[in-house]
Amino acid sequence: MSEFFEYKFLAMENYYNYICNENLTFTQSGKRCFLDFTLILTEQSIKTLAIYSTILTQVSKYAENLNNFYEEYSKLNEIYTVLPIDELLSENEKGYLKDDIDFIRYKFKL
């Protein structure tokens, strides 16, 4: 099993920590999380995919303007198409990731 859920949890925890404890907006929290995870986000790995998909899912749910996240959206799509997902994730992990990707793509096309 990969570290997929571990990094999803870490990204989610950071995202809501900034909202609840520092009173950041949904957009500010998303940007701050991407800054926090800069080192990991330079990789093309399952960890990176988990972080991008988790933060972008949350931002897509709540932020009023997604224009500030098109760079991250493009990077998510790039990594998603390059990584051998079937080899790296369990069926359960693939299901969660696919749901996130479908939701993010839907919201960014609006």
Protein Blocks (a to p, Z undefined) as FASTA:
>chain_A
ZZklmmmmmmmmmmmmmmmmnopafklmmmmmmmmmmmmmmpccfklmmmmmmmmmmmmm
mmmblklmmmmmmmmmmmmmmpcfklmpcfklmmmmmmmmmmmmmmmmZZ
